[in-house]
Amino acid sequence: MPLFPKQKEFLKDFKKKTHLYMLYGGAVGGGKSILQIGILHQMACDYPKTKYAIVRKNLTTLKKTSLPTYKKVLELNGDTKKISINYSDYVAKYANESEIHFIDADVTKDPDFNKLKGYK
């Protein structure tokens, strides 16, 4: 699946590292998730021993949306056999010791987001 022109423009600007903040929005199916998860994957590959988090409201949403998108990113990059995903704690582990954590965080159940405070 090739990137949309706006995704390519975003990635080009992201790689320049000249912006303090960058936003990418749009409608359903506009490529927001695959772009952002792709960037996290690339950063995990490029920067050893780093940790990243993909946070959604609940585990059901993570399983139905973020994890399949992450797997698609791995497929597109030819990395499906290079990354191990632990489905008991929802962590993708890289050979360079980087990790991407898939975390559920529901403000109605944890208003202070205490669950996230232990991630560093």
C-alpha positions in Angstrom: 0.0 0.0 0.0 1.7 3.2 -1.1 1.5 6.3 1.0 -0.9 9.1 0.2 0.7 12.4 -0.9 -0.1 14.1 2.4 1.5 11.2 4.3 4.7 11.5 2.2 4.8 15.3 2.9 4.3 14.7 6.6 7.1 12.1 6.7 9.4 14.3 4.7 8.9 17.2 7.2 9.2 14.8 10.1 12.6 13.5 9.0 13.8 17.1 8.7 13.4 17.5 12.5 12.8 21.2 12.1 9.3 21.4 13.7 8.6 21.3 17.4 5.1 20.0 16.9 3.4 18.2 14.0 -0.2 17.3 13.5 -1.8 14.9 11.1 -5.6 14.7 11.0 -8.4 13.6 8.8 -11.4 11.3 8.4 -11.7 7.6 8.9 -9.4 5.8 6.5 -7.2 8.8 5.9 -4.0 7.0 7.0 -3.5 8.6 10.5 -2.9 5.4 12.3 -0.6 3.7 9.8 1.5 6.8 9.5 1.9 7.3 13.2 2.5 3.6 14.0 4.9 3.5 11.0 6.9 6.4 12.5 7.0 4.7 15.9 8.2 1.5 14.3 10.9 3.3 12.4 12.1 5.1 15.6 12.2 1.8 17.5 14.4 0.4 14.7 16.6 3.4 14.5 17.1 4.1 18.3 18.2 1.1 20.4 16.9 0.6 23.9 14.0 3.0 23.5 10.4 2.5 24.5 7.2 3.8 22.9 3.5 3.4 23.7 0.4 3.1 21.6 -2.5 4.0 23.9 -6.1 3.4 23.3 -9.2 3.6 25.5 -9.5 -0.2 26.0 -7.9 -3.5 25.1 -10.7 -4.4 22.7 -10.0 -1.3 20.6 -6.2 -2.0 20.7 -6.9 -5.6 19.4 -9.3 -4.5 16.7 -7.4 -1.4 15.4 -3.9 -0.7 16.6 -2.5 -4.2 16.6 -3.7 -5.0 13.0 -2.3 -1.7 11.8 1.0 -2.4 13.5 1.1 -5.8 11.8 0.4 -4.1 8.5 3.3 -1.8 9.1 5.6 -4.8 9.8 4.4 -6.4 6.6 4.9 -3.3 4.5 8.4 -3.0 5.8 9.2 -6.7 5.5 9.8 -6.9 9.3 7.2 -9.5 10.3 9.9 -12.1 11.3 12.3 -9.5 12.9 9.9 -8.3 15.7 8.4 -10.5 18.4 5.1 -9.6 19.9 4.2 -10.8 23.3 0.4 -11.1 23.4 0.2 -11.7 27.1 1.5 -8.2 28.0 1.1 -6.6 24.5 4.7 -5.6 23.9 6.5 -5.7 20.6 10.2 -6.4 21.2 13.0 -5.5 18.8 16.4 -7.1 18.4 18.0 -3.8 19.4 16.1 -3.9 22.8 13.6 -1.2 21.8 9.9 -1.9 22.7 6.5 -0.7 21.6 3.9 -1.2 24.4 0.2 -1.4 23.5 -1.6 0.0 26.5 -5.3 0.5 27.4 -6.1 3.7 29.4 -9.6 4.5 30.3 -10.1 7.9 32.0 -13.4 6.7 33.5 -11.7 3.8 35.3 -8.4 5.5 36.0 -8.8 9.3 36.0 -5.2 10.0 37.1 -3.8 7.5 34.6 -1.8 5.8 37.3 -1.5 2.8 35.0 0.8 4.9 32.7 3.0 6.3 35.4 5.2 3.3 35.6 6.2 3.4 31.9 9.6 5.0 31.3 
